[in-house]
Amino acid sequence: MSKLLDQALEAVRRLPADTQDEIARAMLILAGNDSEPEAIDPAHLPDVLEGLAQARRRQFATDAEVEAAFRRFDQ
């Protein structure tokens, strides 16, 4: 185990159990664990499918569009 990962795990050990579980789930996903995919709300499915289609067509937001979207959260 790398020194950095060891430090991170030590920091996580000091957190509450529910937070540790959230971090563990994220780590397993990042490590390629074959867990169940997260469920998609049926109301959001058309948007998810459209986003996947756009990605296949390599239609991505510009940096300016992403920045504008994040600025809306600051308001």
Secondary structure, DSSP 8 states (H G I E B T S, - for coil): --HHHHHHHHHHHTS-HHHHHHHHHHHHHHTT---------GGGHHHHHHHHHHHHTT----HHHHHHHHHHHH-
